[in-house]
Amino acid sequence: HGVPIVFLLIGGYLVVAFGFIFRVLWTVVKPYKPSEDPKPRRPEEQAWKTGFISWFTISWATPWVSRYGNTSNFTTTKVKHQDLGLSGFATDEAANALEAFKKVWYEDLRVRGEQRCNMYWVIFKFCTARKVAALSCVSFVYEVLMYLAPTFAVNWTLEYMSHLQELALTDPGAASIENQTWPVLVVICLFTGMPLLMAICNTIAGM
């Protein structure tokens, strides 16, 4: 009858997962090459410009591991802060953020007057409604995934396994491996997708 499709799907999933792990390990073992660009580096910002996956997987830390992870020679593992580049984004620097905040503050002061000027409203405008809403949604999703989703996922899986055992006794054909493709995919998505989404939400909220 050939190989059941569910086994092919699981095999493909494992190939992709191990391929990603191998790619990271291969990047780490490559010899470190210092950058010839004299400008100060912003590893995190550069990773964000490369793509969300690059930023989310903290790819900017890979060269650090490649350079400072050599335990056989401790003289090469002395980390200097200037070698790590500048942290964060340029727009998040205190000086730049201060200038942006001043503009919002003085604009509100001009429009509303000194007596009616509200610091909370200024902070809200400075952060922008879009960022506040996005952070609230991300935090909400994270809390749901942390406390509610595992309970429902485990309960659904146990109930389905119990149903499958009963079905195997009454109708063995319906409980065959060929008919379990979608349930297996759902279980894979639940128990690999939830930790991944939690990590994404936690990373976004923390940054």
Residue frames relative to the residue before (quaternion, step in Angstrom):
aa qw qx qy qz dx dy dz
H 1.0000 0.0000 0.0000 0.0000 0.00 0.00 0.00
G 0.5214 -0.6382 0.4276 0.3713 3.61 1.19 -0.14
V 0.6413 -0.5152 0.4034 0.4008 3.52 -1.35 -0.01
P 0.4802 -0.6663 0.4786 0.3103 3.64 -0.80 0.91
I 0.5698 -0.6360 0.4036 0.3284 3.56 -0.98 0.85
V 0.5962 0.5754 -0.3731 0.4174 3.58 1.09 -0.62
F 0.6403 0.5093 -0.3270 0.4729 3.59 1.06 -0.71
L 0.6272 0.5310 -0.3321 0.4631 3.58 1.06 -0.73
L 0.6550 0.5094 -0.3121 0.4628 3.57 0.99 -0.83
I 0.6537 0.4952 -0.3135 0.4787 3.57 0.96 -0.85
G 0.6463 0.5206 -0.3187 0.4580 3.58 0.98 -0.82
G 0.6522 0.5099 -0.3122 0.4660 3.58 0.98 -0.82
Y 0.6285 0.5342 -0.3251 0.4625 3.55 1.03 -0.80
L 0.6733 0.4900 -0.2956 0.4681 3.59 0.93 -0.89
V 0.6208 0.5396 -0.3449 0.4523 3.60 1.03 -0.74
V 0.6638 0.4944 -0.3041 0.4716 3.59 0.92 -0.89
A 0.6651 0.5117 -0.3072 0.4488 3.59 0.91 -0.91
F 0.7030 0.4452 -0.2719 0.4833 3.58 0.85 -0.94
G 0.5958 0.5584 -0.3614 0.4501 3.59 1.13 -0.57
F 0.6494 0.5049 -0.3164 0.4724 3.56 1.00 -0.81
I 0.6473 0.5126 -0.3174 0.4663 3.59 0.97 -0.87
F 0.6532 0.5122 -0.3150 0.4602 3.60 0.95 -0.86
R 0.6307 0.5399 -0.3378 0.4435 3.58 0.99 -0.80
V 0.6575 0.4981 -0.3095 0.4730 3.59 0.96 -0.86
L 0.6702 0.4951 -0.3040 0.4619 3.59 0.90 -0.90
W 0.6423 0.5201 -0.3269 0.4582 3.59 0.99 -0.76
T 0.6327 0.5202 -0.3302 0.4690 3.57 1.05 -0.70
V 0.6577 0.5267 -0.3094 0.4408 3.57 1.02 -0.81
V 0.7247 0.4554 -0.2642 0.4445 3.60 0.86 -0.90
K 0.5173 0.6288 -0.4383 0.3807 3.60 1.17 -0.21
P 0.5575 -0.6163 0.4258 0.3578 3.62 -1.01 0.70
Y 0.4905 -0.6709 0.4784 0.2836 3.54 -1.06 0.80
K 0.0819 -0.7762 0.6244 0.0302 3.56 -1.00 0.92
P 0.3661 -0.7522 0.4994 0.2251 3.61 -0.51 1.13
S 0.5088 -0.6492 0.4784 0.3013 3.53 -1.12 0.69
E 0.3525 -0.7457 0.5316 0.1925 3.55 -1.04 0.84
D 0.4996 0.6501 -0.4265 0.3819 3.58 1.27 -0.03
P 0.3545 -0.7692 0.4870 0.2135 3.64 -0.60 1.07
K 0.5579 0.6186 -0.3996 0.3826 3.61 1.17 -0.37
P 0.5690 -0.5866 0.4413 0.3707 3.61 -1.12 0.62
R 0.3532 -0.7536 0.5231 0.1836 3.55 -0.88 0.95
R 0.1284 -0.7402 0.6531 0.0952 3.52 -1.23 0.63
P 0.2423 -0.8374 0.4688 0.1424 3.58 0.25 1.28
E 0.6820 0.4910 -0.3086 0.4456 3.58 0.88 -0.89
E 0.6608 0.5011 -0.3088 0.4657 3.57 0.93 -0.86
Q 0.6437 0.5136 -0.3216 0.4674 3.58 1.01 -0.77
A 0.6355 0.5170 -0.3275 0.4708 3.58 1.05 -0.75
W 0.6371 0.5262 -0.3264 0.4590 3.60 1.02 -0.78
K 0.6598 0.4960 -0.3091 0.4724 3.58 1.00 -0.79
T 0.6075 0.5567 -0.3491 0.4463 3.58 1.14 -0.60
G 0.6936 -0.4125 0.2869 0.5161 3.56 1.00 -0.82
F 0.6489 -0.5440 0.3636 0.3883 3.55 -1.21 0.51
I 0.6427 0.5281 -0.3332 0.4440 3.60 0.95 -0.85
S 0.6422 0.5218 -0.3217 0.4602 3.56 0.97 -0.83
W 0.6797 0.4748 -0.2896 0.4782 3.59 0.96 -0.83
F 0.6745 0.5171 -0.3034 0.4309 3.57 0.89 -0.92
T 0.7139 0.4344 -0.2536 0.4873 3.60 1.01 -0.77
I 0.4067 -0.7349 0.4578 0.2914 3.59 1.32 0.23
S 0.0938 0.8462 -0.5173 0.0872 3.56 0.90 0.95
W 0.5872 0.5943 -0.3856 0.3917 3.61 1.13 -0.46
A 0.6295 0.5372 -0.3413 0.4457 3.59 1.20 -0.34
T 0.4988 0.6792 -0.4231 0.3329 3.61 1.22 -0.32
P 0.6621 0.4800 -0.3343 0.4684 3.67 0.85 -0.77
W 0.6054 0.5442 -0.3684 0.4490 3.61 1.07 -0.59
V 0.6515 0.5028 -0.3161 0.4720 3.57 0.97 -0.86
S 0.6559 0.5188 -0.3073 0.4541 3.56 0.99 -0.87
R 0.7232 0.4459 -0.2482 0.4653 3.57 0.99 -0.80
Y 0.8103 0.2930 -0.1276 0.4912 3.57 0.81 -1.02
G 0.5794 0.6245 -0.3716 0.3691 3.60 1.21 -0.02
N 0.4758 0.6688 -0.4405 0.3638 3.58 1.25 0.25
T 0.1496 -0.8346 0.5263 0.0635 3.59 -0.08 1.28
S 0.5641 0.6145 -0.3926 0.3873 3.61 1.22 -0.22
N 0.7761 0.1696 -0.1064 0.5980 3.58 1.21 -0.40
F 0.2267 -0.8334 0.4906 0.1153 3.56 -0.04 1.29
T 0.5492 0.6170 -0.4093 0.3875 3.61 1.18 -0.30
T 0.6932 0.4618 -0.2784 0.4783 3.59 1.16 -0.48
T 0.6488 0.5346 -0.3172 0.4389 3.59 1.24 -0.07
K 0.4249 0.6823 -0.4852 0.3443 3.58 1.20 0.33
V 0.2166 -0.8136 0.5329 0.0855 3.54 -0.41 1.27
K 0.1180 -0.7635 0.6329 0.0509 3.54 -0.96 0.97
H 0.5472 -0.6641 0.3929 0.3244 3.54 -0.85 0.97
Q 0.6440 0.5334 -0.3407 0.4298 3.60 1.03 -0.66
D 0.6193 0.5488 -0.3452 0.4429 3.59 1.22 -0.38
L 0.6472 0.5485 -0.3138 0.4264 3.58 1.20 -0.42
G 0.4585 -0.6750 0.4589 0.3515 3.57 1.20 -0.36
L 0.6270 -0.5309 0.4114 0.3947 3.54 -1.32 0.04
S 0.4047 -0.7315 0.5006 0.2247 3.57 -0.98 0.84
G 0.8151 0.2953 -0.1980 0.4574 3.54 -1.25 0.47
F 0.6230 -0.5181 0.4392 0.3879 3.51 -1.33 -0.49
A 0.6161 -0.5691 0.3932 0.3767 3.55 -1.15 0.60
T 0.6598 0.5215 -0.3135 0.4409 3.59 1.00 -0.76
D 0.6726 0.4933 -0.2956 0.4657 3.59 1.21 -0.39
E 0.4240 0.6917 -0.4777 0.3370 3.58 1.24 0.02
A 0.6122 -0.5977 0.3718 0.3601 3.57 -1.02 0.82
A 0.6674 0.5092 -0.3136 0.4438 3.59 0.88 -0.91
N 0.6845 0.4752 -0.2878 0.4721 3.59 0.89 -0.91
A 0.6558 0.5038 -0.3117 0.4679 3.59 0.98 -0.83
L 0.6212 0.5475 -0.3421 0.4441 3.59 1.05 -0.73
E 0.6612 0.5014 -0.3119 0.4627 3.57 0.91 -0.86
A 0.6538 0.5027 -0.3136 0.4706 3.58 0.98 -0.80
F 0.6505 0.5092 -0.3154 0.4669 3.59 1.02 -0.80
K 0.6172 0.5523 -0.3437 0.4426 3.59 1.02 -0.77
K 0.6413 0.5311 -0.3301 0.4447 3.57 0.95 -0.85
V 0.6708 0.4828 -0.2983 0.4775 3.58 0.93 -0.88
W 0.6534 0.5312 -0.3098 0.4414 3.58 0.97 -0.87
Y 0.7122 0.4467 -0.2666 0.4713 3.58 0.79 -0.98
E 0.6085 0.5381 -0.3533 0.4641 3.58 1.11 -0.59
D 0.6673 0.4768 -0.2982 0.4883 3.59 0.95 -0.84
L 0.6255 0.5354 -0.3298 0.4619 3.56 1.08 -0.73
R 0.6648 0.5012 -0.3014 0.4648 3.58 1.01 -0.80
V 0.7139 0.4621 -0.2588 0.4581 3.59 0.92 -0.90
R 0.7991 0.3277 -0.1453 0.4827 3.60 0.81 -1.01
G 0.4634 -0.6769 0.4585 0.3418 3.58 1.14 -0.44
E 0.6583 -0.5469 0.3528 0.3782 3.55 -1.23 0.48
Q 0.6767 0.5105 -0.3008 0.4371 3.60 1.00 -0.75
R 0.7684 0.3621 -0.1833 0.4948 3.58 1.04 -0.75
C 0.4506 0.6919 -0.4551 0.3333 3.58 1.24 -0.06
N 0.1390 -0.8165 0.5601 0.0195 3.57 -0.77 1.08
M 0.4273 -0.7279 0.4792 0.2407 3.57 -0.67 1.13
Y 0.6348 0.5394 -0.3380 0.4380 3.59 0.99 -0.80
W 0.6609 0.4990 -0.3015 0.4725 3.56 1.01 -0.85
V 0.6263 0.5353 -0.3296 0.4610 3.58 1.05 -0.75
I 0.6557 0.5012 -0.3097 0.4722 3.58 0.95 -0.89
F 0.6389 0.5244 -0.3236 0.4606 3.58 1.01 -0.83
K 0.6713 0.4824 -0.2956 0.4788 3.59 0.94 -0.86
F 0.6355 0.5337 -0.3287 0.4508 3.56 1.05 -0.76
C 0.7001 0.4464 -0.2621 0.4918 3.58 0.96 -0.85
T 0.3134 -0.7595 0.4770 0.3121 3.56 1.27 -0.64
A 0.5714 -0.6240 0.4265 0.3199 3.53 -1.10 0.86
R 0.6089 0.5743 -0.3522 0.4189 3.57 1.07 -0.71
K 0.6902 0.4687 -0.2864 0.4710 3.59 0.89 -0.91
V 0.6361 0.5240 -0.3313 0.4595 3.58 1.00 -0.80
A 0.6694 0.4904 -0.2984 0.4715 3.59 0.93 -0.91
A 0.6551 0.5157 -0.3150 0.4535 3.59 0.95 -0.87
L 0.6680 0.4952 -0.3016 0.4665 3.58 0.93 -0.89
S 0.6341 0.5264 -0.3278 0.4620 3.58 1.05 -0.76
C 0.6647 0.4989 -0.3027 0.4665 3.59 0.95 -0.88
V 0.6524 0.5129 -0.3146 0.4608 3.57 0.95 -0.89
S 0.6612 0.4997 -0.3048 0.4693 3.58 0.95 -0.87
F 0.6342 0.5306 -0.3256 0.4585 3.59 1.04 -0.79
V 0.6618 0.4973 -0.3019 0.4729 3.58 0.91 -0.93
Y 0.6415 0.5313 -0.3253 0.4477 3.58 0.98 -0.84
E 0.6731 0.4935 -0.3015 0.4610 3.59 0.90 -0.90
V 0.6338 0.5192 -0.3309 0.4682 3.59 1.02 -0.77
L 0.6758 0.4858 -0.2914 0.4716 3.58 0.93 -0.90
M 0.6532 0.5330 -0.3131 0.4373 3.57 1.08 -0.70
Y 0.8350 0.2663 -0.0960 0.4718 3.58 0.75 -1.04
L 0.7748 0.3718 -0.1982 0.4714 3.61 0.89 -0.86
A 0.6715 0.5517 -0.3155 0.3810 3.57 0.78 -1.03
P 0.6646 0.4980 -0.3474 0.4354 3.68 0.77 -0.81
T 0.6346 0.5425 -0.3342 0.4374 3.58 0.99 -0.81
F 0.7032 0.4498 -0.2685 0.4808 3.57 0.85 -0.97
A 0.6386 0.5394 -0.3317 0.4373 3.60 1.01 -0.78
V 0.6756 0.4746 -0.2915 0.4830 3.58 0.89 -0.92
N 0.6474 0.5226 -0.3214 0.4522 3.59 0.95 -0.87
W 0.6609 0.4998 -0.3093 0.4665 3.60 0.93 -0.89
T 0.6567 0.5204 -0.3142 0.4463 3.59 0.93 -0.88
L 0.6691 0.4946 -0.3008 0.4660 3.58 0.92 -0.90
E 0.6512 0.5076 -0.3178 0.4662 3.58 0.97 -0.82
Y 0.6603 0.5034 -0.3157 0.4593 3.57 0.97 -0.81
M 0.6391 0.5169 -0.3284 0.4654 3.61 0.98 -0.79
S 0.6347 0.5162 -0.3241 0.4751 3.58 1.05 -0.77
H 0.6462 0.5092 -0.3094 0.4768 3.56 1.01 -0.86
L 0.6489 0.5305 -0.3160 0.4446 3.58 1.01 -0.81
Q 0.6344 0.5231 -0.3259 0.4666 3.58 1.05 -0.74
E 0.6539 0.4954 -0.3096 0.4808 3.57 0.99 -0.82
L 0.6531 0.5213 -0.3105 0.4532 3.56 1.02 -0.83
A 0.6248 0.5524 -0.3386 0.4357 3.58 1.06 -0.73
L 0.6608 0.5029 -0.3026 0.4678 3.58 1.13 -0.60
T 0.7457 0.4024 -0.2152 0.4854 3.57 1.01 -0.79
D 0.8013 0.0243 0.0287 0.5971 3.59 1.01 -0.84
P 0.2086 -0.8316 0.5006 0.1193 3.63 0.23 1.22
G 0.6226 0.5654 -0.3502 0.4123 3.58 1.03 -0.68
A 0.6644 0.5128 -0.3033 0.4513 3.57 1.02 -0.79
A 0.7099 0.4390 -0.2511 0.4901 3.58 1.18 -0.53
S 0.3798 0.7396 -0.4816 0.2772 3.60 1.24 0.26
I 0.6566 -0.5428 0.3582 0.3821 3.55 -1.23 0.49
E 0.6030 0.5792 -0.3615 0.4126 3.60 1.11 -0.62
N 0.7135 0.4476 -0.2499 0.4777 3.59 1.14 -0.59
Q 0.6317 0.5604 -0.3257 0.4252 3.58 1.26 0.08
T 0.2964 0.7939 -0.4933 0.1963 3.60 1.23 0.28
W 0.7355 0.4298 -0.2490 0.4607 3.56 0.67 -1.08
P 0.6397 0.5064 -0.3529 0.4581 3.65 0.89 -0.69
V 0.6481 0.5066 -0.3263 0.4656 3.59 0.98 -0.80
L 0.6378 0.5212 -0.3266 0.4637 3.59 0.99 -0.79
V 0.6349 0.5266 -0.3276 0.4607 3.57 1.00 -0.80
V 0.6578 0.5035 -0.3098 0.4667 3.59 0.94 -0.88
I 0.6378 0.5205 -0.3265 0.4645 3.59 0.98 -0.84
C 0.6743 0.4932 -0.2969 0.4624 3.57 0.89 -0.94
L 0.6436 0.5372 -0.3268 0.4363 3.58 0.99 -0.81
F 0.8158 0.3324 -0.1486 0.4494 3.53 0.61 -1.16
T 0.6770 0.3691 -0.3209 0.5500 3.58 1.27 0.14
G 0.6525 0.5326 -0.3154 0.4371 3.55 1.10 -0.67
M 0.6404 0.5452 -0.3350 0.4246 3.59 0.97 -0.80
P 0.6801 0.4551 -0.3188 0.4782 3.66 0.78 -0.82
L 0.6353 0.5309 -0.3341 0.4503 3.57 1.04 -0.75
L 0.6686 0.4858 -0.2979 0.4777 3.58 0.93 -0.88
M 0.6201 0.5330 -0.3396 0.4648 3.58 1.05 -0.73
A 0.6561 0.5062 -0.3098 0.4661 3.56 0.96 -0.85
I 0.6441 0.5169 -0.3196 0.4646 3.58 0.99 -0.84
C 0.6809 0.4864 -0.2904 0.4641 3.59 0.84 -0.98
N 0.6574 0.5097 -0.3106 0.4599 3.57 0.96 -0.85
T 0.6464 0.5155 -0.3159 0.4655 3.58 1.02 -0.81
I 0.6730 0.4930 -0.3010 0.4620 3.58 0.89 -0.94
A 0.6756 0.4908 -0.2978 0.4627 3.59 0.91 -0.92
G 0.6949 0.4867 -0.2784 0.4502 3.58 1.03 -0.74
M 0.6683 0.4926 -0.3102 0.4631 3.56 1.17 -0.46
